[in-house]
Amino acid sequence: MDVYIAETGVLCFAIINVAKPSLMGKRSHADMEGKNGASASSPFMAMFEQFKSELDEHHDRRERIIKASRDITAASKKIIFALQRYGWPEQFERSLDILTIDRVRTLGDPIPPNLVKNNHQYYDTIFTQFSSVSGDLQGLNAHRYARQISGGCQEWMEAVSFEYYLTKASILGFEDAAILLQKNSEARGIELSPEDYVLGIFDMTGELMRFGITSMATRGALPGLSQGPNFGGPKNVLDDMRALRSALEALNAGHGPFAKDVDKKMDVMRSSVEKVEKSLYGLVVRGAERPKGWNPDTETTSRAIEVDS
């Protein structure tokens, strides 16, 4: 019995001595490396250094693309605002110059030279930003960072399709939009996806709503054409918005992030069409009760043109 106790005590003493460093606290950096620094030459260190470098490149690339997308979005919005506001508020608020506004707010006419010159700086900004991230969106990275550049592409699509509609009175097709993007040498390498095209067209219906309601408030009529292309008679903005609504409602978006975006924008698009329909209804019904040659006063019109997005 005494021998067993003595042997047990020696064993416990040996175990305590072996485990002593871990019991006293964390091991030092030298203990982790070993006396001869064998872990410094471990293949795992080089592997994790490579992982670190790739992650740093990924985050830097992602931030560049997000920043470029925001700048593209901001410049595209300025183009849209300029197209919507051209011809007023100065002329209208100062003298109710309906003739000037009537000349500007029509379909199928070229954009005035001064407006083209004004928007040129914004297009330069857009294509400069596209060029700055073109190298980051090649190969697999084009799909990896598609969500980061998508917002800018959608806003650009909204701007160019709205301008195209004002000048051509028709909808810009996907192939033509893709060619338009690739036509600029600074944006080559950036591909317009079908998803961004469709979502941009969804947003463009909101601009058609603002354009139509503003025209009704200032001219007393919807902008249109006496003879539309491939159309058996006169047409106006509401006709095109209804045609767009029918086409977009028939779209099968499937499942995934694109389907969720379509569901959100579908409700907004329908609301935009309904706003124009209700405004035109009010104009026709109430217009019959107004004297010939009636024009809206400044206060009434200023309230009418403030349309929620």
C-alpha positions, 0 to 999 in steps of 0.5 A, a space after each residue: 500500500 505504501 509503495 502504491 502511494 509513493 508511485 502515485 505521488 511520483 506520477 502526479 509530480 511528473 504530470 504537473 511538471 509536464 503540464 506546468 506551462 499550460 497551467 501557468 498561462 498562455 504560451 508565449 510566441 517563442 513557445 508556439 514557434 518552437 526553439 528552432 522556429 520550425 513553424 516559420 517554414 510551414 506551408 500553411 503560413 504561405 497559404 494563409 498569406 495568399 488568402 489574406 492577399 486575395 481577401 484584401 483585393 476582393 474588398 478593395 475591388 468591391 468598394 471601387 465598384 460600389 463607389 463607381 455605381 453610386 457615381 453613375 447613379 448620381 449622374 444618371 439622375 441628373 440627366 433625368 432631372 434635366 430632361 424632366 425640368 427643361 423648359 421650366 420652372 423659370 418660364 412657367 413660374 414667371 409668366 406662364 409661358 404655355 407656348 414655350 412649354 408646349 414646344 418642349 413637352 412633345 414626343 418625337 422631337 430632338 433634344 434641344 442643343 443646350 440640353 444636349 450640351 448640359 447633359 454631356 458632362 454627366 455622360 462623361 462622368 458615367 463612362 469615366 466611372 464605367 471605365 474605372 471598373 471595367 478591369 474589375 468586371 471581367 471573367 468570373 468577376 462580372 458575375 461575382 460583382 453583378 449586384 454591386 454594379 447593378 444599381 448604376 446600370 439600372 439607373 443608366 438604363 432608365 436615363 437613356 431609355 427615357 431620353 430615347 422615348 422622348 426623341 423616338 416615342 418608342 421603347 429602347 430595345 435590349 440589343 440597342 441598349 447593349 450596343 449603346 453601352 459598348 459604343 463608348 470606348 471607355 465602357 467597353 468590357 461592361 456588359 448590360 445584363 437582361 435583368 438590369 435592362 428590364 429593371 431599368 425599364 420598370 423604373 422608366 415608367 415612373 419618369 413617363 408618369 411624371 412627364 405625362 402628369 406635368 404635361 397635363 398640368 401645364 398644357 392641359 393634354 397628354 403628350 403624344 403623336 398624331 400618327 405613331 409608328 406601327 400604330 393605327 392612329 394617334 397615341 399618347 404616353 398613357 397608351 405606351 404605359 399601358 402597353 408596357 404594363 401588359 408586357 411587364 406583367 407577362 414577364 416570368 421572372 422565375 425565382 431568386 433575387 431578380 424575381 424579388 426586384 421585379 415584384 417590388 417594381 411591379 407594384 410601383 409600375 402599376 401605381 404609376 400607370 394608375 396615377 396617369 389614368 386618374 389624372 387624365 380622367 380628372 382632366 377630361 371630366 373637369 375640363 368639360 366644366 371649364 371655360 374655353 382657353 382656361 389655363 391653370 394658375 401658378 398655385 394650382 399647377 405648382 401643387 399638381 406637378 409635385 408627384 410622389 415617386 
